[in-house]
Amino acid sequence: MKQFVVYFVGFLLLLEGSEATEYTVGDATGWNVPSNTSFYQQWASGKNFTTADTLVFNFATNAHNVDSVSMEAYEKCDTKGTSNLISTGPAKVALNTSGAHYFICTVGTHCSLGQKLAVNVSGTTTPSASTPTTTAGSSPSSNAPSSTALVAFSVMFLAIAINLLF
């Protein structure tokens, strides 16, 4: 019985680490032409993106769009070959694979004005570099303790109490 409780607690702790986060790109600013070209790099810095997460691009349909592009297209703001283009806002993009992911707005000169985002996605929830480039930035906005962590802690406490009683 003791082994079952220990394994069950371990399982709950693993669940806490696999919780997905939904990030609103740019927070209150949304997905728009920013006031400075490093805005989205600063927004992403310090965030721990994982393969379970989702990016939400809030933008007005027909005013902006979002396209998942290669690093080269990101760096050059190359808007040709928009096979992954989402033109209806808001757009949700699931981060299903680890590694660097690049997004741009293909409307006019929006990308060259800074409406582009690069994120580094890890396969786990352990802290990692959040953007493929090194920039100073804001603190994470989605790192509040989860209810799953509270449940896991409560179950762990209960398991210890049961262990001491038997």
MODELLER restraints for C-alpha pairs under 7 A, 6 or more apart:
rsr = mdl.restraints
at = mdl.atoms
rsr.add(forms.Gaussian(group=physical.xy_distance, feature=features.Distance(at['CA:2:A'], at['CA:163:A']), mean=6.52, stdev=0.5))
rsr.add(forms.Gaussian(group=physical.xy_distance, feature=features.Distance(at['CA:5:A'], at['CA:159:A']), mean=6.05, stdev=0.5))
rsr.add(forms.Gaussian(group=physical.xy_distance, feature=features.Distance(at['CA:9:A'], at['CA:152:A']), mean=6.87, stdev=0.5))
rsr.add(forms.Gaussian(group=physical.xy_distance, feature=features.Distance(at['CA:9:A'], at['CA:155:A']), mean=6.47, stdev=0.5))
rsr.add(forms.Gaussian(group=physical.xy_distance, feature=features.Distance(at['CA:9:A'], at['CA:156:A']), mean=5.64, stdev=0.5))
rsr.add(forms.Gaussian(group=physical.xy_distance, feature=features.Distance(at['CA:12:A'], at['CA:152:A']), mean=5.49, stdev=0.5))
rsr.add(forms.Gaussian(group=physical.xy_distance, feature=features.Distance(at['CA:13:A'], at['CA:152:A']), mean=5.71, stdev=0.5))
rsr.add(forms.Gaussian(group=physical.xy_distance, feature=features.Distance(at['CA:16:A'], at['CA:148:A']), mean=5.37, stdev=0.5))
rsr.add(forms.Gaussian(group=physical.xy_distance, feature=features.Distance(at['CA:16:A'], at['CA:149:A']), mean=5.50, stdev=0.5))
rsr.add(forms.Gaussian(group=physical.xy_distance, feature=features.Distance(at['CA:17:A'], at['CA:125:A']), mean=6.04, stdev=0.5))
rsr.add(forms.Gaussian(group=physical.xy_distance, feature=features.Distance(at['CA:18:A'], at['CA:125:A']), mean=6.71, stdev=0.5))
rsr.add(forms.Gaussian(group=physical.xy_distance, feature=features.Distance(at['CA:20:A'], at['CA:52:A']), mean=4.83, stdev=0.5))
rsr.add(forms.Gaussian(group=physical.xy_distance, feature=features.Distance(at['CA:20:A'], at['CA:53:A']), mean=4.85, stdev=0.5))
rsr.add(forms.Gaussian(group=physical.xy_distance, feature=features.Distance(at['CA:21:A'], at['CA:53:A']), mean=4.83, stdev=0.5))
rsr.add(forms.Gaussian(group=physical.xy_distance, feature=features.Distance(at['CA:21:A'], at['CA:54:A']), mean=6.43, stdev=0.5))
rsr.add(forms.Gaussian(group=physical.xy_distance, feature=features.Distance(at['CA:22:A'], at['CA:53:A']), mean=5.73, stdev=0.5))
rsr.add(forms.Gaussian(group=physical.xy_distance, feature=features.Distance(at['CA:22:A'], at['CA:54:A']), mean=4.73, stdev=0.5))
rsr.add(forms.Gaussian(group=physical.xy_distance, feature=features.Distance(at['CA:22:A'], at['CA:55:A']), mean=5.95, stdev=0.5))
rsr.add(forms.Gaussian(group=physical.xy_distance, feature=features.Distance(at['CA:23:A'], at['CA:54:A']), mean=6.18, stdev=0.5))
rsr.add(forms.Gaussian(group=physical.xy_distance, feature=features.Distance(at['CA:23:A'], at['CA:55:A']), mean=4.96, stdev=0.5))
rsr.add(forms.Gaussian(group=physical.xy_distance, feature=features.Distance(at['CA:23:A'], at['CA:56:A']), mean=5.98, stdev=0.5))
rsr.add(forms.Gaussian(group=physical.xy_distance, feature=features.Distance(at['CA:24:A'], at['CA:55:A']), mean=6.01, stdev=0.5))
rsr.add(forms.Gaussian(group=physical.xy_distance, feature=features.Distance(at['CA:24:A'], at['CA:56:A']), mean=4.69, stdev=0.5))
rsr.add(forms.Gaussian(group=physical.xy_distance, feature=features.Distance(at['CA:24:A'], at['CA:57:A']), mean=6.30, stdev=0.5))
rsr.add(forms.Gaussian(group=physical.xy_distance, feature=features.Distance(at['CA:25:A'], at['CA:31:A']), mean=6.36, stdev=0.5))
rsr.add(forms.Gaussian(group=physical.xy_distance, feature=features.Distance(at['CA:25:A'], at['CA:55:A']), mean=6.31, stdev=0.5))
rsr.add(forms.Gaussian(group=physical.xy_distance, feature=features.Distance(at['CA:25:A'], at['CA:56:A']), mean=5.81, stdev=0.5))
rsr.add(forms.Gaussian(group=physical.xy_distance, feature=features.Distance(at['CA:25:A'], at['CA:57:A']), mean=5.45, stdev=0.5))
rsr.add(forms.Gaussian(group=physical.xy_distance, feature=features.Distance(at['CA:26:A'], at['CA:40:A']), mean=6.40, stdev=0.5))
rsr.add(forms.Gaussian(group=physical.xy_distance, feature=features.Distance(at['CA:26:A'], at['CA:43:A']), mean=6.11, stdev=0.5))
rsr.add(forms.Gaussian(group=physical.xy_distance, feature=features.Distance(at['CA:30:A'], at['CA:57:A']), mean=6.51, stdev=0.5))
rsr.add(forms.Gaussian(group=physical.xy_distance, feature=features.Distance(at['CA:30:A'], at['CA:58:A']), mean=4.97, stdev=0.5))
rsr.add(forms.Gaussian(group=physical.xy_distance, feature=features.Distance(at['CA:30:A'], at['CA:59:A']), mean=6.46, stdev=0.5))
rsr.add(forms.Gaussian(group=physical.xy_distance, feature=features.Distance(at['CA:31:A'], at['CA:57:A']), mean=5.49, stdev=0.5))
rsr.add(forms.Gaussian(group=physical.xy_distance, feature=features.Distance(at['CA:31:A'], at['CA:58:A']), mean=5.30, stdev=0.5))
rsr.add(forms.Gaussian(group=physical.xy_distance, feature=features.Distance(at['CA:31:A'], at['CA:59:A']), mean=5.27, stdev=0.5))
rsr.add(forms.Gaussian(group=physical.xy_distance, feature=features.Distance(at['CA:32:A'], at['CA:59:A']), mean=6.60, stdev=0.5))
rsr.add(forms.Gaussian(group=physical.xy_distance, feature=features.Distance(at['CA:32:A'], at['CA:115:A']), mean=6.37, stdev=0.5))
rsr.add(forms.Gaussian(group=physical.xy_distance, feature=features.Distance(at['CA:33:A'], at['CA:110:A']), mean=5.86, stdev=0.5))
rsr.add(forms.Gaussian(group=physical.xy_distance, feature=features.Distance(at['CA:33:A'], at['CA:113:A']), mean=6.52, stdev=0.5))
rsr.add(forms.Gaussian(group=physical.xy_distance, feature=features.Distance(at['CA:33:A'], at['CA:114:A']), mean=6.44, stdev=0.5))
rsr.add(forms.Gaussian(group=physical.xy_distance, feature=features.Distance(at['CA:33:A'], at['CA:115:A']), mean=5.14, stdev=0.5))
rsr.add(forms.Gaussian(group=physical.xy_distance, feature=features.Distance(at['CA:34:A'], at['CA:114:A']), mean=6.19, stdev=0.5))
rsr.add(forms.Gaussian(group=physical.xy_distance, feature=features.Distance(at['CA:34:A'], at['CA:115:A']), mean=6.36, stdev=0.5))
rsr.add(forms.Gaussian(group=physical.xy_distance, feature=features.Distance(at['CA:36:A'], at['CA:114:A']), mean=6.66, stdev=0.5))
rsr.add(forms.Gaussian(group=physical.xy_distance, feature=features.Distance(at['CA:37:A'], at['CA:113:A']), mean=5.81, stdev=0.5))
rsr.add(forms.Gaussian(group=physical.xy_distance, feature=features.Distance(at['CA:37:A'], at['CA:114:A']), mean=3.91, stdev=0.5))
rsr.add(forms.Gaussian(group=physical.xy_distance, feature=features.Distance(at['CA:38:A'], at['CA:114:A']), mean=6.43, stdev=0.5))
rsr.add(forms.Gaussian(group=physical.xy_distance, feature=features.Distance(at['CA:40:A'], at['CA:116:A']), mean=6.71, stdev=0.5))
rsr.add(forms.Gaussian(group=physical.xy_distance, feature=features.Distance(at['CA:40:A'], at['CA:117:A']), mean=5.59, stdev=0.5))
rsr.add(forms.Gaussian(group=physical.xy_distance, feature=features.Distance(at['CA:41:A'], at['CA:117:A']), mean=6.39, stdev=0.5))
rsr.add(forms.Gaussian(group=physical.xy_distance, feature=features.Distance(at['CA:41:A'], at['CA:118:A']), mean=6.88, stdev=0.5))
rsr.add(forms.Gaussian(group=physical.xy_distance, feature=features.Distance(at['CA:41:A'], at['CA:135:A']), mean=6.77, stdev=0.5))
rsr.add(forms.Gaussian(group=physical.xy_distance, feature=features.Distance(at['CA:42:A'], at['CA:135:A']), mean=6.52, stdev=0.5))
rsr.add(forms.Gaussian(group=physical.xy_distance, feature=features.Distance(at['CA:42:A'], at['CA:136:A']), mean=6.17, stdev=0.5))
rsr.add(forms.Gaussian(group=physical.xy_distance, feature=features.Distance(at['CA:42:A'], at['CA:137:A']), mean=4.02, stdev=0.5))
rsr.add(forms.Gaussian(group=physical.xy_distance, feature=features.Distance(at['CA:42:A'], at['CA:138:A']), mean=5.99, stdev=0.5))
rsr.add(forms.Gaussian(group=physical.xy_distance, feature=features.Distance(at['CA:43:A'], at['CA:137:A']), mean=6.29, stdev=0.5))
rsr.add(forms.Gaussian(group=physical.xy_distance, feature=features.Distance(at['CA:43:A'], at['CA:138:A']), mean=5.98, stdev=0.5))
rsr.add(forms.Gaussian(group=physical.xy_distance, feature=features.Distance(at['CA:44:A'], at['CA:119:A']), mean=6.66, stdev=0.5))
rsr.add(forms.Gaussian(group=physical.xy_distance, feature=features.Distance(at['CA:44:A'], at['CA:130:A']), mean=6.37, stdev=0.5))
rsr.add(forms.Gaussian(group=physical.xy_distance, feature=features.Distance(at['CA:44:A'], at['CA:131:A']), mean=6.40, stdev=0.5))
rsr.add(forms.Gaussian(group=physical.xy_distance, feature=features.Distance(at['CA:45:A'], at['CA:130:A']), mean=5.43, stdev=0.5))
rsr.add(forms.Gaussian(group=physical.xy_distance, feature=features.Distance(at['CA:45:A'], at['CA:131:A']), mean=5.95, stdev=0.5))
rsr.add(forms.Gaussian(group=physical.xy_distance, feature=features.Distance(at['CA:45:A'], at['CA:135:A']), mean=6.75, stdev=0.5))
rsr.add(forms.Gaussian(group=physical.xy_distance, feature=features.Distance(at['CA:45:A'], at['CA:136:A']), mean=6.78, stdev=0.5))
rsr.add(forms.Gaussian(group=physical.xy_distance, feature=features.Distance(at['CA:45:A'], at['CA:137:A']), mean=5.34, stdev=0.5))
rsr.add(forms.Gaussian(group=physical.xy_distance, feature=features.Distance(at['CA:45:A'], at['CA:138:A']), mean=6.62, stdev=0.5))
rsr.add(forms.Gaussian(group=physical.xy_distance, feature=features.Distance(at['CA:46:A'], at['CA:130:A']), mean=5.78, stdev=0.5))
rsr.add(forms.Gaussian(group=physical.xy_distance, feature=features.Distance(at['CA:46:A'], at['CA:138:A']), mean=6.97, stdev=0.5))
rsr.add(forms.Gaussian(group=physical.xy_distance, feature=features.Distance(at['CA:46:A'], at['CA:139:A']), mean=5.82, stdev=0.5))
rsr.add(forms.Gaussian(group=physical.xy_distance, feature=features.Distance(at['CA:46:A'], at['CA:140:A']), mean=5.73, stdev=0.5))
rsr.add(forms.Gaussian(group=physical.xy_distance, feature=features.Distance(at['CA:47:A'], at['CA:130:A']), mean=5.42, stdev=0.5))
rsr.add(forms.Gaussian(group=physical.xy_distance, feature=features.Distance(at['CA:47:A'], at['CA:140:A']), mean=5.08, stdev=0.5))
rsr.add(forms.Gaussian(group=physical.xy_distance, feature=features.Distance(at['CA:48:A'], at['CA:127:A']), mean=5.79, stdev=0.5))
rsr.add(forms.Gaussian(group=physical.xy_distance, feature=features.Distance(at['CA:48:A'], at['CA:128:A']), mean=6.16, stdev=0.5))
rsr.add(forms.Gaussian(group=physical.xy_distance, feature=features.Distance(at['CA:48:A'], at['CA:130:A']), mean=5.57, stdev=0.5))
rsr.add(forms.Gaussian(group=physical.xy_distance, feature=features.Distance(at['CA:49:A'], at['CA:120:A']), mean=6.67, stdev=0.5))
rsr.add(forms.Gaussian(group=physical.xy_distance, feature=features.Distance(at['CA:49:A'], at['CA:121:A']), mean=4.88, stdev=0.5))
rsr.add(forms.Gaussian(group=physical.xy_distance, feature=features.Distance(at['CA:49:A'], at['CA:122:A']), mean=6.27, stdev=0.5))
rsr.add(forms.Gaussian(group=physical.xy_distance, feature=features.Distance(at['CA:49:A'], at['CA:130:A']), mean=6.50, stdev=0.5))
rsr.add(forms.Gaussian(group=physical.xy_distance, feature=features.Distance(at['CA:50:A'], at['CA:121:A']), mean=4.98, stdev=0.5))
rsr.add(forms.Gaussian(group=physical.xy_distance, feature=features.Distance(at['CA:50:A'], at['CA:122:A']), mean=4.78, stdev=0.5))
rsr.add(forms.Gaussian(group=physical.xy_distance, feature=features.Distance(at['CA:50:A'], at['CA:123:A']), mean=5.57, stdev=0.5))
rsr.add(forms.Gaussian(group=physical.xy_distance, feature=features.Distance(at['CA:50:A'], at['CA:124:A']), mean=5.83, stdev=0.5))
rsr.add(forms.Gaussian(group=physical.xy_distance, feature=features.Distance(at['CA:50:A'], at['CA:125:A']), mean=6.02, stdev=0.5))
rsr.add(forms.Gaussian(group=physical.xy_distance, feature=features.Distance(at['CA:51:A'], at['CA:95:A']), mean=5.10, stdev=0.5))
rsr.add(forms.Gaussian(group=physical.xy_distance, feature=features.Distance(at['CA:51:A'], at['CA:96:A']), mean=4.87, stdev=0.5))
rsr.add(forms.Gaussian(group=physical.xy_distance, feature=features.Distance(at['CA:51:A'], at['CA:97:A']), mean=5.56, stdev=0.5))
rsr.add(forms.Gaussian(group=physical.xy_distance, feature=features.Distance(at['CA:51:A'], at['CA:98:A']), mean=5.97, stdev=0.5))
rsr.add(forms.Gaussian(group=physical.xy_distance, feature=features.Distance(at['CA:51:A'], at['CA:121:A']), mean=6.27, stdev=0.5))
rsr.add(forms.Gaussian(group=physical.xy_distance, feature=features.Distance(at['CA:51:A'], at['CA:122:A']), mean=6.37, stdev=0.5))
rsr.add(forms.Gaussian(group=physical.xy_distance, feature=features.Distance(at['CA:51:A'], at['CA:123:A']), mean=5.39, stdev=0.5))
rsr.add(forms.Gaussian(group=physical.xy_distance, feature=features.Distance(at['CA:52:A'], at['CA:95:A']), mean=6.37, stdev=0.5))
rsr.add(forms.Gaussian(group=physical.xy_distance, feature=features.Distance(at['CA:52:A'], at['CA:96:A']), mean=6.56, stdev=0.5))
rsr.add(forms.Gaussian(group=physical.xy_distance, feature=features.Distance(at['CA:53:A'], at['CA:94:A']), mean=6.23, stdev=0.5))
rsr.add(forms.Gaussian(group=physical.xy_distance, feature=features.Distance(at['CA:53:A'], at['CA:95:A']), mean=5.54, stdev=0.5))
rsr.add(forms.Gaussian(group=physical.xy_distance, feature=features.Distance(at['CA:54:A'], at['CA:92:A']), mean=6.55, stdev=0.5))
rsr.add(forms.Gaussian(group=physical.xy_distance, feature=features.Distance(at['CA:54:A'], at['CA:93:A']), mean=5.55, stdev=0.5))
rsr.add(forms.Gaussian(group=physical.xy_distance, feature=features.Distance(at['CA:54:A'], at['CA:94:A']), mean=4.38, stdev=0.5))
rsr.add(forms.Gaussian(group=physical.xy_distance, feature=features.Distance(at['CA:54:A'], at['CA:95:A']), mean=5.66, stdev=0.5))
rsr.add(forms.Gaussian(group=physical.xy_distance, feature=features.Distance(at['CA:55:A'], at['CA:92:A']), mean=5.67, stdev=0.5))
rsr.add(forms.Gaussian(group=physical.xy_distance, feature=features.Distance(at['CA:55:A'], at['CA:93:A']), mean=5.12, stdev=0.5))
rsr.add(forms.Gaussian(group=physical.xy_distance, feature=features.Distance(at['CA:55:A'], at['CA:94:A']), mean=6.38, stdev=0.5))
rsr.add(forms.Gaussian(group=physical.xy_distance, feature=features.Distance(at['CA:56:A'], at['CA:90:A']), mean=6.76, stdev=0.5))
rsr.add(forms.Gaussian(group=physical.xy_distance, feature=features.Distance(at['CA:56:A'], at['CA:91:A']), mean=5.68, stdev=0.5))
rsr.add(forms.Gaussian(group=physical.xy_distance, feature=features.Distance(at['CA:56:A'], at['CA:92:A']), mean=4.50, stdev=0.5))
rsr.add(forms.Gaussian(group=physical.xy_distance, feature=features.Distance(at['CA:56:A'], at['CA:93:A']), mean=6.40, stdev=0.5))
rsr.add(forms.Gaussian(group=physical.xy_distance, feature=features.Distance(at['CA:57:A'], at['CA:90:A']), mean=5.53, stdev=0.5))
rsr.add(forms.Gaussian(group=physical.xy_distance, feature=features.Distance(at['CA:57:A'], at['CA:91:A']), mean=5.06, stdev=0.5))
rsr.add(forms.Gaussian(group=physical.xy_distance, feature=features.Distance(at['CA:57:A'], at['CA:92:A']), mean=6.31, stdev=0.5))
rsr.add(forms.Gaussian(group=physical.xy_distance, feature=features.Distance(at['CA:58:A'], at['CA:89:A']), mean=5.93, stdev=0.5))
rsr.add(forms.Gaussian(group=physical.xy_distance, feature=features.Distance(at['CA:58:A'], at['CA:90:A']), mean=4.42, stdev=0.5))
rsr.add(forms.Gaussian(group=physical.xy_distance, feature=features.Distance(at['CA:58:A'], at['CA:91:A']), mean=6.57, stdev=0.5))
rsr.add(forms.Gaussian(group=physical.xy_distance, feature=features.Distance(at['CA:59:A'], at['CA:89:A']), mean=5.06, stdev=0.5))
rsr.add(forms.Gaussian(group=physical.xy_distance, feature=features.Distance(at['CA:59:A'], at['CA:90:A']), mean=5.59, stdev=0.5))
rsr.add(forms.Gaussian(group=physical.xy_distance, feature=features.Distance(at['CA:60:A'], at['CA:89:A']), mean=5.62, stdev=0.5))
rsr.add(forms.Gaussian(group=physical.xy_distance, feature=features.Distance(at['CA:61:A'], at['CA:87:A']), mean=6.28, stdev=0.5))
rsr.add(forms.Gaussian(group=physical.xy_distance, feature=features.Distance(at['CA:61:A'], at['CA:88:A']), mean=4.88, stdev=0.5))
rsr.add(forms.Gaussian(group=physical.xy_distance, feature=features.Distance(at['CA:61:A'], at['CA:89:A']), mean=5.09, stdev=0.5))
rsr.add(forms.Gaussian(group=physical.xy_distance, feature=features.Distance(at['CA:62:A'], at['CA:87:A']), mean=6.92, stdev=0.5))
rsr.add(forms.Gaussian(group=physical.xy_distance, feature=features.Distance(at['CA:64:A'], at['CA:87:A']), mean=6.94, stdev=0.5))
rsr.add(forms.Gaussian(group=physical.xy_distance, feature=features.Distance(at['CA:64:A'], at['CA:105:A']), mean=6.28, stdev=0.5))
rsr.add(forms.Gaussian(group=physical.xy_distance, feature=features.Distance(at['CA:64:A'], at['CA:107:A']), mean=5.99, stdev=0.5))
rsr.add(forms.Gaussian(group=physical.xy_distance, feature=features.Distance(at['CA:65:A'], at['CA:86:A']), mean=5.75, stdev=0.5))
rsr.add(forms.Gaussian(group=physical.xy_distance, feature=features.Distance(at['CA:65:A'], at['CA:87:A']), mean=4.48, stdev=0.5))
rsr.add(forms.Gaussian(group=physical.xy_distance, feature=features.Distance(at['CA:65:A'], at['CA:88:A']), mean=6.90, stdev=0.5))
rsr.add(forms.Gaussian(group=physical.xy_distance, feature=features.Distance(at['CA:65:A'], at['CA:105:A']), mean=5.23, stdev=0.5))
rsr.add(forms.Gaussian(group=physical.xy_distance, feature=features.Distance(at['CA:65:A'], at['CA:106:A']), mean=6.53, stdev=0.5))
rsr.add(forms.Gaussian(group=physical.xy_distance, feature=features.Distance(at['CA:65:A'], at['CA:107:A']), mean=6.93, stdev=0.5))
rsr.add(forms.Gaussian(group=physical.xy_distance, feature=features.Distance(at['CA:66:A'], at['CA:85:A']), mean=5.84, stdev=0.5))
rsr.add(forms.Gaussian(group=physical.xy_distance, feature=features.Distance(at['CA:66:A'], at['CA:86:A']), mean=5.35, stdev=0.5))
rsr.add(forms.Gaussian(group=physical.xy_distance, feature=features.Distance(at['CA:66:A'], at['CA:87:A']), mean=6.60, stdev=0.5))
rsr.add(forms.Gaussian(group=physical.xy_distance, feature=features.Distance(at['CA:66:A'], at['CA:103:A']), mean=6.35, stdev=0.5))
rsr.add(forms.Gaussian(group=physical.xy_distance, feature=features.Distance(at['CA:66:A'], at['CA:104:A']), mean=5.61, stdev=0.5))
rsr.add(forms.Gaussian(group=physical.xy_distance, feature=features.Distance(at['CA:66:A'], at['CA:105:A']), mean=4.86, stdev=0.5))
rsr.add(forms.Gaussian(group=physical.xy_distance, feature=features.Distance(at['CA:67:A'], at['CA:82:A']), mean=6.50, stdev=0.5))
rsr.add(forms.Gaussian(group=physical.xy_distance, feature=features.Distance(at['CA:67:A'], at['CA:84:A']), mean=5.40, stdev=0.5))
rsr.add(forms.Gaussian(group=physical.xy_distance, feature=features.Distance(at['CA:67:A'], at['CA:85:A']), mean=4.35, stdev=0.5))
rsr.add(forms.Gaussian(group=physical.xy_distance, feature=features.Distance(at['CA:67:A'], at['CA:86:A']), mean=6.21, stdev=0.5))
rsr.add(forms.Gaussian(group=physical.xy_distance, feature=features.Distance(at['CA:67:A'], at['CA:103:A']), mean=5.38, stdev=0.5))
rsr.add(forms.Gaussian(group=physical.xy_distance, feature=features.Distance(at['CA:67:A'], at['CA:104:A']), mean=5.39, stdev=0.5))
rsr.add(forms.Gaussian(group=physical.xy_distance, feature=features.Distance(at['CA:67:A'], at['CA:105:A']), mean=6.29, stdev=0.5))
rsr.add(forms.Gaussian(group=physical.xy_distance, feature=features.Distance(at['CA:68:A'], at['CA:84:A']), mean=5.63, stdev=0.5))
rsr.add(forms.Gaussian(group=physical.xy_distance, feature=features.Distance(at['CA:68:A'], at['CA:85:A']), mean=6.95, stdev=0.5))
rsr.add(forms.Gaussian(group=physical.xy_distance, feature=features.Distance(at['CA:68:A'], at['CA:102:A']), mean=5.70, stdev=0.5))
rsr.add(forms.Gaussian(group=physical.xy_distance, feature=features.Distance(at['CA:68:A'], at['CA:103:A']), mean=4.57, stdev=0.5))
rsr.add(forms.Gaussian(group=physical.xy_distance, feature=features.Distance(at['CA:68:A'], at['CA:104:A']), mean=6.78, stdev=0.5))
rsr.add(forms.Gaussian(group=physical.xy_distance, feature=features.Distance(at['CA:69:A'], at['CA:102:A']), mean=5.44, stdev=0.5))
rsr.add(forms.Gaussian(group=physical.xy_distance, feature=features.Distance(at['CA:69:A'], at['CA:103:A']), mean=5.82, stdev=0.5))
rsr.add(forms.Gaussian(group=physical.xy_distance, feature=features.Distance(at['CA:70:A'], at['CA:102:A']), mean=6.31, stdev=0.5))
rsr.add(forms.Gaussian(group=physical.xy_distance, feature=features.Distance(at['CA:71:A'], at['CA:102:A']), mean=6.30, stdev=0.5))
rsr.add(forms.Gaussian(group=physical.xy_distance, feature=features.Distance(at['CA:74:A'], at['CA:102:A']), mean=6.16, stdev=0.5))
rsr.add(forms.Gaussian(group=physical.xy_distance, feature=features.Distance(at['CA:74:A'], at['CA:103:A']), mean=6.90, stdev=0.5))
rsr.add(forms.Gaussian(group=physical.xy_distance, feature=features.Distance(at['CA:74:A'], at['CA:104:A']), mean=6.60, stdev=0.5))
rsr.add(forms.Gaussian(group=physical.xy_distance, feature=features.Distance(at['CA:77:A'], at['CA:111:A']), mean=5.70, stdev=0.5))
rsr.add(forms.Gaussian(group=physical.xy_distance, feature=features.Distance(at['CA:77:A'], at['CA:112:A']), mean=6.15, stdev=0.5))
rsr.add(forms.Gaussian(group=physical.xy_distance, feature=features.Distance(at['CA:79:A'], at['CA:106:A']), mean=5.29, stdev=0.5))
rsr.add(forms.Gaussian(group=physical.xy_distance, feature=features.Distance(at['CA:98:A'], at['CA:121:A']), mean=4.65, stdev=0.5))
rsr.add(forms.Gaussian(group=physical.xy_distance, feature=features.Distance(at['CA:98:A'], at['CA:122:A']), mean=4.96, stdev=0.5))
rsr.add(forms.Gaussian(group=physical.xy_distance, feature=features.Distance(at['CA:98:A'], at['CA:123:A']), mean=5.32, stdev=0.5))
rsr.add(forms.Gaussian(group=physical.xy_distance, feature=features.Distance(at['CA:99:A'], at['CA:120:A']), mean=5.37, stdev=0.5))
rsr.add(forms.Gaussian(group=physical.xy_distance, feature=features.Distance(at['CA:99:A'], at['CA:121:A']), mean=5.00, stdev=0.5))
rsr.add(forms.Gaussian(group=physical.xy_distance, feature=features.Distance(at['CA:99:A'], at['CA:122:A']), mean=6.38, stdev=0.5))
rsr.add(forms.Gaussian(group=physical.xy_distance, feature=features.Distance(at['CA:100:A'], at['CA:118:A']), mean=6.98, stdev=0.5))
rsr.add(forms.Gaussian(group=physical.xy_distance, feature=features.Distance(at['CA:100:A'], at['CA:119:A']), mean=5.73, stdev=0.5))
rsr.add(forms.Gaussian(group=physical.xy_distance, feature=features.Distance(at['CA:100:A'], at['CA:120:A']), mean=4.36, stdev=0.5))
rsr.add(forms.Gaussian(group=physical.xy_distance, feature=features.Distance(at['CA:100:A'], at['CA:121:A']), mean=6.17, stdev=0.5))
rsr.add(forms.Gaussian(group=physical.xy_distance, feature=features.Distance(at['CA:100:A'], at['CA:132:A']), mean=6.32, stdev=0.5))
rsr.add(forms.Gaussian(group=physical.xy_distance, feature=features.Distance(at['CA:101:A'], at['CA:118:A']), mean=5.72, stdev=0.5))
rsr.add(forms.Gaussian(group=physical.xy_distance, feature=features.Distance(at['CA:101:A'], at['CA:119:A']), mean=5.33, stdev=0.5))
rsr.add(forms.Gaussian(group=physical.xy_distance, feature=features.Distance(at['CA:101:A'], at['CA:120:A']), mean=6.22, stdev=0.5))
rsr.add(forms.Gaussian(group=physical.xy_distance, feature=features.Distance(at['CA:102:A'], at['CA:117:A']), mean=5.85, stdev=0.5))
rsr.add(forms.Gaussian(group=physical.xy_distance, feature=features.Distance(at['CA:102:A'], at['CA:118:A']), mean=4.53, stdev=0.5))
rsr.add(forms.Gaussian(group=physical.xy_distance, feature=features.Distance(at['CA:102:A'], at['CA:119:A']), mean=6.60, stdev=0.5))
rsr.add(forms.Gaussian(group=physical.xy_distance, feature=features.Distance(at['CA:103:A'], at['CA:116:A']), mean=5.55, stdev=0.5))
rsr.add(forms.Gaussian(group=physical.xy_distance, feature=features.Distance(at['CA:103:A'], at['CA:117:A']), mean=5.07, stdev=0.5))
rsr.add(forms.Gaussian(group=physical.xy_distance, feature=features.Distance(at['CA:103:A'], at['CA:118:A']), mean=6.35, stdev=0.5))
rsr.add(forms.Gaussian(group=physical.xy_distance, feature=features.Distance(at['CA:104:A'], at['CA:111:A']), mean=5.79, stdev=0.5))
rsr.add(forms.Gaussian(group=physical.xy_distance, feature=features.Distance(at['CA:104:A'], at['CA:115:A']), mean=6.16, stdev=0.5))
rsr.add(forms.Gaussian(group=physical.xy_distance, feature=features.Distance(at['CA:104:A'], at['CA:116:A']), mean=4.23, stdev=0.5))
rsr.add(forms.Gaussian(group=physical.xy_distance, feature=features.Distance(at['CA:104:A'], at['CA:117:A']), mean=6.38, stdev=0.5))
rsr.add(forms.Gaussian(group=physical.xy_distance, feature=features.Distance(at['CA:105:A'], at['CA:111:A']), mean=5.45, stdev=0.5))
rsr.add(forms.Gaussian(group=physical.xy_distance, feature=features.Distance(at['CA:105:A'], at['CA:115:A']), mean=5.92, stdev=0.5))
rsr.add(forms.Gaussian(group=physical.xy_distance, feature=features.Distance(at['CA:105:A'], at['CA:116:A']), mean=6.37, stdev=0.5))
rsr.add(forms.Gaussian(group=physical.xy_distance, feature=features.Distance(at['CA:118:A'], at['CA:131:A']), mean=5.88, stdev=0.5))
rsr.add(forms.Gaussian(group=physical.xy_distance, feature=features.Distance(at['CA:118:A'], at['CA:132:A']), mean=6.51, stdev=0.5))
rsr.add(forms.Gaussian(group=physical.xy_distance, feature=features.Distance(at['CA:119:A'], at['CA:130:A']), mean=5.85, stdev=0.5))
rsr.add(forms.Gaussian(group=physical.xy_distance, feature=features.Distance(at['CA:119:A'], at['CA:131:A']), mean=4.47, stdev=0.5))
rsr.add(forms.Gaussian(group=physical.xy_distance, feature=features.Distance(at['CA:119:A'], at['CA:132:A']), mean=6.26, stdev=0.5))
rsr.add(forms.Gaussian(group=physical.xy_distance, feature=features.Distance(at['CA:120:A'], at['CA:129:A']), mean=6.81, stdev=0.5))
rsr.add(forms.Gaussian(group=physical.xy_distance, feature=features.Distance(at['CA:120:A'], at['CA:130:A']), mean=5.03, stdev=0.5))
rsr.add(forms.Gaussian(group=physical.xy_distance, feature=features.Distance(at['CA:120:A'], at['CA:131:A']), mean=4.89, stdev=0.5))
rsr.add(forms.Gaussian(group=physical.xy_distance, feature=features.Distance(at['CA:120:A'], at['CA:132:A']), mean=5.70, stdev=0.5))
rsr.add(forms.Gaussian(group=physical.xy_distance, feature=features.Distance(at['CA:122:A'], at['CA:128:A']), mean=6.99, stdev=0.5))
